[in-house]
Amino acid sequence: MLGKSVREAVLAEVPRDLGFVGVEEPVEEQRERREQRKAETDTILQFHQHYFFTASRTPSAIPTISVRQTVPSGPSVLIATLVSSSSPTSSPSAVTELRLDDRTSSSNVLRLAAFYSTGAFTLFDLVLPTSSTAFSFTRLSPPLVSTHSPTPDPILLARLYSPLLVTVSAAFVLRFWRIGEGIEEAGPRLQSRESWWPVVLTLQSVVEAAETEDEWGTKAEATEGREERYKVTLAYSTPIFPSSWSVGVQEFLVSIPPSFPSTSKRSRPPRITLTSRHAIALPRTSPPRDSFPTRATDLVTSISHADPWIVTSRSDNTLDVYEVVSAPPPPPPSPTQIHLAVIPAAPLQVLHRRTLFGHTGAVESVAIEAGKCVSGGADGRVKVWELGGEGTGLTVLEEGEAVAGVGGKGGRIRRVWFDEEKIVSVVEGGEGERVRVLRFD
């Protein structure tokens, strides 16, 4: 069991003004809109310490981002509203994704990327308030259109670790951007012929010490001014025909060359280089050949990744835990094997470790970080799980305590996030969506 319990209402709830629809909208239209959006939440959220950045997927003339501060007692306070431009758009648009810069996550100065249904995005530099200064922000750039297509292809997933921004659009186009004095596309544009949602995108910096192996086992010597390296991971659900679902993962090792000095005659920095590898896990069970995918109860509803774990939630009230492991490269074939069709072992493997039981309704969201997992679902309850333990990380997972009382307050848990101090969830109830904050004791 976890060493900490979980309790509610230590942090004040964000005001309940993040609904699906306006107050004046007829009940029937509200119901239809909820049915159309039952696979996603309307509320987009990022948080840093006690500051919350929220937006709505509901289109409006001027999409806004609300910045709120919560305190241990009393109501949360709206301290700012961010807009992408000072003039309204010709047609309604909406925010499709928010992402804080992971490089600035430990400082008082944050960078926030906001993405819109028009296919454009912009960056804000934020200065959090202190005892002597007020909250302030600047737009790093005007809205930048992310596609040259006449049809908008909005960005739905993004990760930012300056100077690298990685985005995935609705058409499943993966793009790499370099942030410097401006923003420019800095690598090849990749597109999958097929896309299987849900998908999670992660980005982490690869730190290499002198005379050591890099992330993928390549010898390299760290020197001043050498290129920066990042690992980008896409984890996604994928069908295993005829009637099963599994998990796939694709990793990219991204190398960013150093920027040229401002005195250089070159107008553009060199482009990034990519190396990739991928793997797909075997399905949980092997269905009979004459079976068909007639059941919708096994569908993957959400997915989360934090190296080396991938956790998926399912509509059959369960969660599945996978581990991503690197296999040693296969030995070269002997001369007698050259004429044979020998398939070498995959350098990357995704292994199913365990199925977790405990929810009494469809699990709709899962989040993992630093060996801990939080899940929430239609039963209105949040559960905390411990991934692995000391040593290898392959020990049996232990179920944490369900949050007492959460299920009795009405509503289903649509999304969950957490950090070391708190769990943040979007709860759908009779009044639309609201944000609930729980705190670890």
CORUR-V192671 format. One record per backbone hydrogen bond with DSSP energy under -1.0 kcal/mol. CO is the residue of the C=O (numbers start at 1). NH is the residue of the N-H. E is the energy in kcal/mol with one decimal. If there is no record, write none. Layout:
CO/NH/E ; CO/NH/E
This chain:
5/441/-2.1 ; 7/439/-2.8 ; 15/17/-2.2 ; 22/25/-1.1 ; 26/30/-2.0 ; 27/31/-2.3 ; 28/32/-2.2 ; 29/33/-2.4 ; 30/34/-2.3 ; 31/35/-2.1 ; 32/36/-2.2 ; 33/37/-1.7 ; 37/40/-2.0 ; 42/57/-2.0 ; 44/55/-2.0 ; 46/53/-3.3 ; 48/51/-2.4 ; 50/70/-2.4 ; 51/48/-2.7 ; 52/68/-2.8 ; 53/46/-2.0 ; 54/66/-2.8 ; 55/44/-2.7 ; 56/95/-1.3 ; 60/93/-2.6 ; 61/89/-1.8 ; 65/82/-3.0 ; 66/54/-2.3 ; 67/79/-2.6 ; 67/80/-1.3 ; 68/52/-3.0 ; 69/77/-2.8 ; 71/12/-1.6 ; 77/69/-2.5 ; 80/67/-2.6 ; 82/65/-2.2 ; 93/60/-3.0 ; 94/117/-2.6 ; 97/115/-2.4 ; 99/113/-3.0 ; 104/107/-1.6 ; 108/128/-2.5 ; 110/126/-3.5 ; 111/101/-2.6 ; 112/124/-2.9 ; 113/99/-2.0 ; 114/122/-2.2 ; 115/96/-2.6 ; 115/97/-1.1 ; 116/119/-2.0 ; 119/146/-2.8 ; 120/116/-2.6 ; 121/144/-3.6 ; 122/114/-2.7 ; 123/140/-2.4 ; 124/112/-2.9 ; 125/138/-2.1 ; 126/110/-2.3 ; 127/136/-1.8 ; 133/130/-2.0 ; 136/127/-3.0 ; 138/125/-3.0 ; 144/121/-1.9 ; 154/170/-2.1 ; 157/168/-2.6 ; 159/166/-2.6 ; 160/102/-2.8 ; 161/164/-2.4 ; 163/179/-2.8 ; 164/161/-2.8 ; 165/177/-3.2 ; 166/159/-2.2 ; 167/175/-2.4 ; 168/156/-2.3 ; 168/157/-2.0 ; 169/172/-1.9 ; 172/192/-1.5 ; 173/169/-1.6 ; 174/190/-2.6 ; 175/167/-2.3 ; 176/186/-2.2 ; 177/165/-2.5 ; 178/184/-1.8 ; 182/180/-3.0 ; 184/178/-3.0 ; 186/272/-2.7 ; 190/174/-3.5 ; 198/237/-1.6 ; 200/235/-2.3 ; 202/233/-2.4 ; 204/231/-2.9 ; 212/220/-1.8 ; 214/217/-1.9 ; 218/214/-2.3 ; 220/212/-1.5 ; 223/226/-1.6 ; 228/256/-3.3 ; 229/206/-2.8 ; 230/254/-3.1 ; 231/204/-1.8 ; 232/252/-2.8 ; 233/202/-2.4 ; 234/250/-2.4 ; 235/200/-2.6 ; 236/248/-2.9 ; 238/246/-3.0 ; 240/244/-1.4 ; 244/240/-3.5 ; 246/238/-2.2 ; 247/281/-3.0 ; 248/236/-2.5 ; 249/279/-2.3 ; 250/234/-2.7 ; 251/277/-1.9 ; 252/232/-2.8 ; 253/275/-1.3 ; 254/230/-2.4 ; 255/273/-1.9 ; 256/228/-2.3 ; 261/264/-2.4 ; 273/255/-2.4 ; 275/253/-3.4 ; 277/251/-2.9 ; 279/249/-2.7 ; 288/291/-1.7 ; 292/294/-2.7 ; 296/299/-1.0 ; 299/315/-1.9 ; 302/313/-2.3 ; 304/311/-2.4 ; 306/309/-2.6 ; 308/324/-3.3 ; 309/306/-2.2 ; 310/322/-3.3 ; 311/304/-2.3 ; 312/320/-2.4 ; 313/301/-2.6 ; 313/302/-1.0 ; 314/363/-1.9 ; 318/314/-2.3 ; 319/356/-3.2 ; 320/312/-2.4 ; 321/353/-3.2 ; 321/354/-1.4 ; 322/310/-2.3 ; 323/351/-2.8 ; 325/349/-2.9 ; 334/337/-2.0 ; 337/340/-1.6 ; 340/342/-1.8 ; 347/327/-1.6 ; 349/325/-2.6 ; 351/323/-2.6 ; 354/321/-2.9 ; 356/319/-1.7 ; 362/378/-3.0 ; 365/376/-2.1 ; 367/374/-2.8 ; 369/372/-1.7 ; 371/387/-3.1 ; 372/369/-2.4 ; 373/385/-3.5 ; 374/367/-2.4 ; 375/383/-2.6 ; 376/364/-1.4 ; 376/365/-1.9 ; 377/380/-1.9 ; 377/413/-2.4 ; 382/403/-1.9 ; 383/375/-2.6 ; 384/400/-2.3 ; 385/373/-2.8 ; 386/398/-1.2 ; 398/386/-2.1 ; 403/406/-1.3 ; 406/409/-1.4 ; 412/428/-2.7 ; 415/426/-2.1 ; 417/424/-2.7 ; 421/440/-2.5 ; 422/419/-2.3 ; 423/438/-3.2 ; 424/417/-2.7 ; 425/436/-2.9 ; 426/414/-3.0 ; 426/415/-1.2 ; 427/434/-2.0 ; 428/412/-2.2 ; 429/432/-1.6 ; 432/429/-2.8 ; 434/427/-3.0 ; 436/425/-2.6 ; 437/9/-1.0 ; 438/423/-2.2 ; 439/7/-2.4
